[in-house]
Amino acid sequence: VHLNNEGVLALRREDVALATTRFAAAREALRGRGVASGEAAVLFNLALSHAATSDETKCAKFTEELLALAPWYAEAHLIDAHLARRRKRLSEAKAHCEKALAVDASCSEARAMLADVLLAAKDWAEAKKQLDQLRSSHSDEKHGFADTAMGILCLNTAPPEIPLSKRSVHSGGPKAEASEQEKKRDGHINRAIEHFKKALAPSGGGSRSGGGGGPQNAYAANGVGCCLAMREQFADAKEAFSMVSEAAAAERSAAGGTRDSGYAGKLSTAESNSWVNTAHVHLANGETAAARRMYERYLEVHGGGVDDEVLLCLARTLHDAGEQREAIRALRRAIHLKPGDIRMRFDLAYELQECGSLAFRLYGEPDGWEKNARDRKDRKRLNPIEALDAVKEAKCMEEQALAILLQLQTVAEGEDEKAREAMRLGLDTIKLKMHIDYCVSLMKNADNCIAFAEKRAEDYKLKLNADRLRAEHLAAKARVEEEKEKEAKRLEEQRREKAARDAAEKMASARAHFILEHGDDKADESEKKEKKEKKKKRRREEKEVFEEEGEEDEEENEEMHEEDDQEGDDAEKKRQEVEEEESPDGGRAGGARRRGG
């Protein structure tokens, strides 16, 4: 027994893995001991823990064992009903609830779940019947659930919102009928608020935020927010949803749920509903970016998109934001979850039609981009080649849209009475015919749009080719000019080097000729004279720079320069004497040169 109790505590903390382990251990300990030993309760808890992780196979196995051991255990059918309800298999969930009531007609849990399934199936009359029976019981908690469900029923059966043009009251005619419809709508909303207030009123039995009565009934609080939103009191509605979300998050945190539990990353139904309702309010206010974030956040938390209604709302948000392609993707995901929904198929055809028509207007007509400024909004302009692909894709979209619309028309005109009734409830056949005619007209003009886009793409390709050839020509011309410039620089460098060599050779030849005529001493004297001239020139330049420093400094500089000149002459004489001594016949050769001279 203590193992089973530990499992119950772990399940309340949402630690499903630990709970399953404890229940399995308790089952092994009690196997074969019968109902009196508590084996039935352990089997029920095992099935419940596997239901928490959506493991239908193991859950069904334990419920079968439980019903074989205790056929009177009506709650076993409710576990299967809960799983079917979660998977949107409403007829299967209804069958399980009816089995539970067949076992125990007084089971309030079974009747409450049946009412919930009927509400989801939009069987309003049967749902009201079950809720009335449930409210006749003496359970405060079930009264809270029944009042909440009745409020939801009132909201769902309220007449649709009246257009602004029909809200003023006149005697007779369509506007008087609109006024009556508006009164009925207000009446439904008022009755819904009354039921939600009853559910929120403090009760002696206490409650949890799930479906019982009392101030913590998050579902009833969500309902009040919905009523405020339907009355267009969006700020108050948003505040109500925010309070529900915060309260549900605080309760989830206080419950001690861990990341390792089976509910890691999941939200309670009340908290999820508050997110979706807040997104609805943002959408009603035209705040498409905020609405999109809330819808996508909800879908991400719940496994990437398992709610077709939320996906449909997301598609509407994307449509209002002008993102038709994203809206088409959302609608395809929703149809995958609910293939038989006529309204979703029509919405998909409409989005395909609009997306294709927009591409035809922008890229399939002369000056289409400039003439349709409202349609393009913040879109990036495509080049003609990309525009051609967009126009061709638009034709495919129009073909798909026309195929869906014709399929819906076939259903509307078919012999299947149920299908015709579904079409009548979900779609206006006159509007369907209008969209079919519009699609046909677009298809007739599609080839002309494609031909225009192809011509623009061809011209664009020719222009690109011409630009490429011109760029290549300019690049080749630039390379030739660069080569010419390099060659000119190389020739200039060679000319300078040759001129320098010629000057050096000419100077060497002149020196040699001078030596032959005058001897080395004259050459040396000539060099010395040239050096002295250079030094005098340098001193004159220095004198001009330092002329303000006074005569004494100038005389000292002059003496220093004369001393430098004398030292230079002495050093040169010594160098010549050393060279003559080192050469064996240097003196004679020099004398011969002097005599010859």
C-alpha positions in Angstrom: 0.0 0.0 0.0 2.8 2.4 0.8 4.3 1.9 -2.7 0.9 2.9 -4.2 0.7 5.9 -2.0 4.2 7.0 -3.0 3.1 6.7 -6.6 0.0 8.8 -6.0 2.2 11.6 -4.4 4.7 11.4 -7.3 1.8 11.7 -9.8 0.5 14.7 -8.1 3.9 16.3 -8.4 3.7 15.4 -12.1 6.8 13.1 -11.7 5.2 10.4 -13.9 8.3 8.3 -14.3 8.6 7.8 -10.5 4.9 7.3 -10.1 4.9 4.5 -12.8 7.8 2.8 -11.1 6.0 2.8 -7.7 2.7 1.6 -9.2 4.4 -1.3 -11.0 6.2 -2.3 -7.8 2.9 -2.2 -5.9 1.2 -4.3 -8.7 3.9 -7.0 -8.4 3.4 -7.1 -4.7 -0.4 -7.4 -4.9 -0.6 -9.6 -8.0 -3.3 -12.3 -7.7 -4.6 -11.1 -4.3 -7.9 -9.8 -5.7 -9.9 -6.6 -5.3 -9.9 -6.6 -1.6 -6.2 -6.2 -1.5 -6.3 -3.0 -3.5 -5.0 -4.5 -6.7 -7.9 -2.7 -8.7 -6.8 0.7 -7.4 -3.2 0.0 -8.3 -4.2 -1.1 -11.9 -6.3 2.1 -12.2 -3.3 4.2 -11.1 -1.0 2.4 -13.6 -3.4 3.1 -16.4 -3.7 6.7 -15.3 0.1 7.2 -15.3 0.4 5.7 -18.8 -2.4 8.0 -19.9 -0.4 11.0 -18.6 2.4 10.1 -21.1 -0.2 9.3 -23.9 0.9 5.7 -24.0 -2.4 4.3 -25.3 -1.2 0.7 -25.7 -0.1 0.2 -22.1 -3.0 2.2 -20.9 -5.5 0.0 -22.7 -3.8 -3.1 -21.4 -4.2 -2.1 -17.8 -7.8 -0.9 -18.2 -8.7 -4.3 -19.7 -7.0 -6.0 -16.8 -8.9 -3.7 -14.4 -12.3 -4.3 -16.0 -11.6 -8.1 -16.0 -10.8 -7.9 -12.3 -13.6 -5.4 -11.4 -16.3 -4.9 -14.1 -18.0 -2.3 -12.0 -15.0 0.0 -12.1 -16.6 2.8 -14.2 -13.6 5.1 -14.0 -11.6 2.6 -16.1 -13.7 3.6 -19.1 -13.0 7.3 -18.4 -9.3 6.8 -18.8 -9.9 5.6 -22.4 -12.4 8.4 -22.9 -9.8 10.9 -21.8 -7.2 9.6 -24.2 -9.7 9.6 -27.1 -10.9 13.2 -26.2 -7.2 14.3 -26.2 -6.8 12.9 -29.7 -10.0 14.6 -30.9 -11.6 11.2 -31.5 -14.9 12.5 -30.1 -17.2 9.6 -31.1 -14.9 7.1 -29.5 -14.7 9.2 -26.3 -18.5 9.5 -26.2 -18.8 5.7 -26.5 -16.4 5.2 -23.5 -18.4 7.7 -21.4 -21.6 5.9 -22.2 -20.0 2.6 -21.2 -19.1 4.1 -17.9 -22.6 5.4 -17.3 -24.0 2.0 -18.2 -21.8 0.5 -15.4 -22.7 3.3 -12.9 -25.5 5.7 -13.9 -24.7 7.9 -10.9 -21.1 8.4 -11.8 -20.8 12.2 -12.0 -17.3 12.1 -13.4 -18.6 10.1 -16.4 -21.5 12.5 -17.0 -19.2 15.5 -16.7 -16.8 14.0 -19.3 -19.7 13.1 -21.6 -21.0 16.7 -21.4 -17.5 18.0 -22.2 -17.2 15.6 -25.2 -20.6 16.7 -26.5 -19.6 20.4 -26.1 -16.5 19.7 -28.2 -18.7 17.9 -30.8 -21.0 21.0 -30.8 -24.0 18.8 -29.9 -25.5 21.6 -27.8 -28.9 20.1 -27.1 -27.5 16.8 -25.7 -24.7 18.6 -23.9 -27.3 20.8 -22.1 -29.3 17.7 -21.2 -26.3 16.1 -19.5 -25.3 19.3 -17.7 -28.9 19.7 -16.3 -28.7 16.2 -14.9 -25.3 17.0 -13.5 -26.5 20.2 -11.8 -29.3 18.2 -10.2 -26.7 16.4 -8.1 -25.7 17.8 -4.7 -21.9 18.0 -5.4 -20.6 21.6 -5.1 -17.6 20.6 -7.2 -19.8 19.2 -10.0 -22.0 22.3 -9.7 -18.9 24.4 -10.5 -18.1 22.3 -13.5 -21.7 22.4 -14.7 -22.0 26.1 -14.3 -18.7 26.6 -16.2 -19.8 24.3 -19.0 -23.2 26.0 -19.2 -21.5 29.3 -19.6 -19.4 27.9 -22.4 -22.5 26.5 -24.0 -24.2 29.9 -23.9 -21.2 31.6 -25.5 -21.0 28.9 -28.3 -24.7 29.2 -29.1 -24.7 33.0 -29.2 -25.7 34.5 -32.6 -22.8 35.8 -34.6 -21.6 39.4 -34.3 -23.6 42.0 -36.1 -21.8 44.2 -38.8 -21.6 47.9 -37.9 -23.7 48.9 -40.8 -26.7 46.9 -39.3 -26.4 47.8 -35.7 -28.7 50.9 -35.7 -32.4 50.3 -34.9 -35.0 51.1 -37.6 -38.6 50.0 -37.8 -38.9 46.9 -39.9 -36.4 45.7 -42.5 -33.0 44.0 -42.2 -31.8 46.5 -39.6 -34.6 45.7 -37.2 -33.8 42.0 -37.6 -30.2 42.8 -36.9 -31.2 44.6 -33.7 -33.2 41.5 -32.6 -30.2 39.3 -33.3 -28.0 41.7 -31.3 -30.3 41.5 -28.4 -30.2 37.7 -28.5 -26.4 37.8 -28.6 -26.3 40.1 -25.6 -28.7 37.8 -23.8 -26.5 34.8 -24.4 -23.4 36.7 -23.1 -25.3 37.9 -20.0 -26.4 34.3 -19.2 -22.9 33.1 -19.7 -21.5 35.7 -17.3 -24.1 34.6 -14.7 -23.0 30.9 -15.0 -19.4 31.9 -14.7 -20.1 34.0 -11.6 -21.8 31.0 -10.0 -18.8 28.9 -10.8 -16.5 31.5 -9.3 -18.6 32.0 -6.1 -17.0 30.5 -2.9 -18.4 27.1 -2.1 -18.2 25.1 1.1 -16.8 22.0 -0.7 -13.6 23.8 -1.8 -12.2 23.3 -5.3 -9.2 23.1 -7.5 -8.6 25.2 -10.6 -9.6 22.4 -12.9 -13.4 22.3 -13.0 -14.7 22.8 -9.5 -16.5 25.7 -8.1 -14.8 28.6 -6.2 -12.6 31.6 -6.9 -9.8 29.5 -8.3 -11.9 28.0 -11.2 -9.6 29.1 -14.0 -12.0 27.9 -16.7 -14.7 30.1 -15.4 -12.3 33.1 -15.2 -11.3 32.4 -18.8 -15.0 32.4 -19.7 -15.4 35.8 -18.1 -12.5 37.1 -20.2 -14.2 35.7 -23.3 -17.4 37.5 -22.5 -15.5 40.7 -22.1 -13.8 40.2 -25.4 -17.2 39.5 -27.1 -18.4 42.8 -25.7 -15.2 44.4 -27.2 -13.8 45.3 -23.8 -10.4 44.1 -25.0 -8.3 45.7 -22.3 -10.3 44.1 -19.5 -10.4 40.8 -21.3 -6.6 40.8 -21.7 -6.2 41.5 -18.0 -8.5 38.6 -17.1 -6.6 36.2 -19.3 -3.3 37.4 -17.9 -4.4 36.8 -14.4 -5.6 33.3 -15.3 -2.3 32.5 -16.9 -0.3 33.8 -13.9 -2.5 31.9 -11.4 -2.2 28.7 -13.4 1.6 29.0 -13.7 1.9 29.7 -10.0 -0.2 26.6 -9.2 1.9 24.5 -11.6 5.0 25.7 -9.9 3.7 25.0 -6.4 2.7 21.5 -7.4 6.4 20.7 -7.7 6.4 19.5 -11.3 9.9 18.8 -12.6 11.6 18.8 -16.0 12.0 15.0 -15.7 8.3 14.4 -15.4 6.0 13.4 -18.2 4.5 16.9 -18.2 7.8 18.7 -18.7 7.2 21.7 -20.9 3.4 21.2 -20.9 0.8 23.6 -19.6 -2.5 23.1 -17.9 -5.6 23.4 -20.0 -6.6 26.6 -18.3 -3.2 28.2 -18.9 -3.2 27.1 -22.5 -6.7 28.5 -23.0 -5.6 31.8 -21.5 -2.7 32.0 -24.1 -5.0 31.3 -27.0 -7.7 33.8 -25.7 -5.0 36.5 -25.3 -4.0 35.8 -28.9 -7.6 36.2 -30.0 -7.8 39.6 -28.3 -4.6 40.7 -30.0 -6.0 39.6 -33.3 -9.3 41.4 -32.7 -7.2 44.6 -32.0 -5.3 44.2 -35.2 -2.1 43.4 -33.3 -1.1 40.6 -35.7 2.5 40.3 -34.6 1.6 39.8 -31.0 -1.2 37.4 -31.9 1.2 35.4 -34.1 3.7 35.0 -31.3 1.1 33.7 -28.9 -0.4 31.2 -31.3 3.0 29.9 -32.3 4.1 29.7 -28.7 1.0 27.6 -27.8 1.6 25.3 -30.8 5.3 24.9 -29.9 4.6 24.0 -26.3 2.0 21.5 -27.5 4.2 19.5 -29.8 4.5 21.5 -33.0 0.8 21.9 -33.9 -1.9 19.4 -32.8 -4.8 21.8 -32.5 -6.5 22.5 -35.8 -8.5 25.4 -34.4 -5.4 27.2 -33.3 -3.8 26.6 -36.6 -6.8 28.1 -38.3 -6.5 31.2 -36.1 -2.8 31.4 -36.9 -3.7 31.2 -40.6 -6.1 34.1 -40.2 -3.5 36.1 -38.4 -0.9 35.5 -41.2 -3.5 36.4 -43.8 -4.2 39.7 -42.0 -0.5 40.3 -41.9 -0.2 39.8 -45.7 1.8 36.6 -45.4 -0.3 34.4 -47.7 2.4 31.7 -48.1 2.7 31.2 -44.4 -1.1 31.2 -44.1 -1.3 28.4 -46.7 1.2 26.3 -44.8 -0.8 26.7 -41.6 -4.0 25.7 -43.4 -2.4 22.6 -44.9 -1.3 21.6 -41.4 -4.8 22.1 -40.0 -6.4 20.1 -42.9 -4.0 17.3 -42.2 -5.4 17.1 -38.7 -9.0 17.5 -39.8 -9.3 16.4 -43.5 -13.1 16.6 -43.7 -13.5 20.2 -42.6 -15.2 22.0 -45.5 -14.5 25.5 -44.1 -10.7 24.9 -43.9 -10.6 23.6 -47.5 -12.5 26.7 -48.7 -10.1 28.9 -46.7 -7.1 27.1 -48.3 -8.6 27.7 -51.8 -9.2 31.3 -51.0 -5.6 31.8 -49.8 -4.2 30.0 -52.9 -6.5 32.2 -55.1 -5.4 35.4 -53.4 -1.7 34.6 -53.5 -1.9 33.7 -57.2 -3.9 36.8 -58.0 -1.4 39.0 -56.2 1.5 37.6 -58.2 -0.4 38.1 -61.5 -1.1 41.8 -60.5 2.4 42.6 -59.4 4.5 40.7 -62.0 2.1 39.7 -64.8 1.1 43.1 -66.0 2.9 46.2 -67.4 4.0 48.5 -64.5 2.2 46.1 -62.1 4.6 46.8 -59.3 4.2 50.6 -59.6 0.4 50.5 -60.0 -0.3 48.1 -57.1 1.4 50.0 -54.3 -1.2 48.8 -51.7 -0.8 45.2 -52.6 3.0 45.0 -52.4 3.2 46.6 -48.9 6.7 45.8 -47.5 7.4 43.0 -50.0 10.8 42.8 -51.7 10.7 43.4 -55.4 11.7 40.4 -57.5 13.9 40.6 -60.5 12.3 39.5 -63.8 13.6 36.0 -63.6 12.3 35.5 -60.1 9.1 37.2 -61.1 8.6 34.6 -63.9 8.9 31.8 -61.4 6.4 33.6 -59.2 3.9 33.9 -62.0 4.3 30.3 -63.0 3.8 29.2 -59.4 0.8 31.5 -59.2 -0.8 29.6 -62.1 -0.3 26.4 -60.2 -1.9 27.9 -57.1 -4.9 29.0 -59.1 -5.2 25.5 -60.6 -5.2 24.0 -57.0 -7.7 26.6 -55.8 -10.1 25.9 -58.7 -9.8 22.1 -58.1 -10.7 22.5 -54.4 -13.6 24.9 -55.2 -15.0 22.5 -57.9 -14.7 19.7 -55.4 -16.7 21.6 -52.8 -19.3 22.5 -55.5 -19.6 18.8 -56.4 -20.2 18.0 -52.7 -22.8 20.7 -52.5 -24.7 19.5 -55.6 -24.3 15.8 -54.8 -26.8 13.2 -53.6 -25.3 12.8 -50.2 -27.7 14.6 -47.9 -25.3 14.8 -44.9 -22.6 16.3 -47.1 -25.0 18.9 -48.5 -26.1 19.8 -45.0 -22.5 20.2 -43.9 -21.9 22.4 -46.9 -24.9 24.5 -46.1 -23.8 25.0 -42.5 -20.1 25.6 -43.4 -20.2 27.5 -46.6 -22.4 29.8 -48.7 -22.9 28.2 -52.1 -23.5 31.6 -53.8 -20.1 32.8 -52.5 -18.6 29.5 -53.7 -19.9 30.1 -57.2 -18.5 33.6 -57.2 -15.0 32.4 -56.3 -15.1 29.7 -59.0 -16.0 32.3 -61.6 -13.2 34.5 -60.4 -10.7 31.6 -60.5 -11.8 30.8 -64.0 -11.2 34.4 -65.1 -7.7 34.4 -63.6 -6.9 31.1 -65.3 -7.9 32.6 -68.7 -5.5 35.5 -68.2 -2.7 33.3 -66.7 -1.1 32.5 -70.0 -1.0 36.2 -71.0 0.6 37.0 -67.6 3.2 34.2 -68.1 3.9 35.4 -71.7 4.5 39.0 -70.4 6.7 37.7 -67.6 8.7 35.5 -70.0 9.3 38.5 -72.3 10.5 40.6 -69.4 12.7 37.8 -68.2 14.2 37.4 -71.8 14.9 41.1 -72.0 16.4 41.0 -68.5 18.7 38.1 -69.5 19.8 39.9 -72.7 20.5 43.0 -70.6 22.4 40.9 -68.1 24.4 39.3 -70.9 25.1 42.7 -72.5 26.2 44.1 -69.1 28.4 41.0 -68.6 30.0 41.5 -72.1 30.5 45.2 -71.5 32.1 44.5 -68.1 34.4 41.9 -69.6 35.3 44.3 -72.4 36.1 47.1 -69.9 38.0 44.6 -67.7 40.1 43.5 -70.8 40.7 47.1 -71.8 41.8 47.9 -68.3 44.2 45.0 -68.3 45.7 46.2 -71.7 46.1 49.7 -70.3 47.7 48.3 -67.2 50.1 46.2 -69.3 51.0 49.2 -71.4 51.6 51.3 -68.3 53.8 48.5 -66.9 55.8 48.3 -70.2 56.2 52.1 -70.3 57.6 52.1 -66.7 59.9 49.2 -67.6 61.3 51.0 -70.7 61.7 54.3 -68.7 63.6 52.4 -66.0 65.9 50.8 -68.7 66.4 54.3 -70.3 67.4 55.8 -67.0 69.8 52.9 -66.2 71.4 53.2 -69.7 71.7 57.0 -69.3 73.4 56.5 -65.9 75.8 53.9 -67.3 76.6 56.1 -70.3 77.3 59.1 -68.0 79.5 56.9 -65.8 81.4 55.6 -68.8 81.7 59.2 -70.2 83.0 60.5 -66.9 85.5 57.6 -66.6 86.7 58.2 -70.2 87.1 61.9 -69.6 89.1 61.2 -66.4 91.3 58.8 -68.2 91.9 61.3 -71.0 92.7 64.1 -68.5 95.1 61.8 -66.7 96.9 61.0 -69.9 97.2 64.7 -70.7 98.0 66.2 -67.3 98.9 63.3 -65.0 97.5 62.0 -61.7 98.6 65.1 -59.8 96.6 67.4 -62.0 93.6 65.1 -61.8 94.0 65.0 -58.0 94.3 68.8 -57.9 91.2 69.1 -60.1 89.3 66.8 -57.8 90.6 68.7 -54.7 89.5 72.0 -56.3 86.1 70.6 -57.0 85.8 69.4 -53.4 86.8 72.8 -52.1 84.2 74.5 -54.2 81.6 72.1 -52.9 82.7 72.8 -49.3 82.7 76.6 -49.8 79.2 76.3 -51.2 78.1 74.3 -48.2 79.7 76.9 -45.9 77.9 79.7 -47.6 74.7 77.9 -47.1 75.5 77.4 -43.4 76.5 81.0 -43.1 73.1 82.1 -44.3 71.5 79.9 -41.7 73.6 81.0 -38.8 74.3 84.6 -39.8 72.4 85.9 -36.7 74.7 84.1 -34.2 77.5 86.8 -34.4 81.0 87.4 -35.9 82.8 85.3 -33.3 80.9 82.2 -34.0 81.5 82.8 -37.7 85.2 83.2 -37.3 85.4 80.0 -35.2 83.4 78.2 -37.9 85.8 79.5 -40.6 88.8 78.4 -38.6 87.2 75.0 -38.0 86.5 74.6 -41.7 90.1 75.6 -42.6 91.4 73.1 -40.1 89.1 70.4 -41.6 90.4 71.3 -45.1 94.0 71.1 -44.0 93.4 67.7 -42.2 91.6 66.4 -45.4 94.6 67.5 -47.6 97.1 65.9 -45.2 95.1 62.6 -45.1 95.0 62.5 -48.9 98.7 63.0 -49.2 99.5 60.3 -46.7 97.1 57.9 -48.6 99.0 58.6 -51.9 102.4 58.1 -50.2 101.2 54.7 -48.8 100.0 53.7 -52.2 103.3 54.6 -53.8 105.3 52.7 -51.2 103.1 49.6 -51.6 103.6 49.7 -55.4 107.1 48.3 -56.5 107.5 50.7 -59.4 104.9 53.2 -58.4 107.3 56.1 -58.1 108.9 55.5 -61.5 105.6 55.1 -63.2 104.4 58.3 -61.7 107.6 60.1 -62.8 107.3 58.7 -66.2 103.8 60.0 -66.5 105.0 63.4 -65.3 107.9 63.4 -67.8 105.6 62.3 -70.5 103.2 65.0 -69.6 
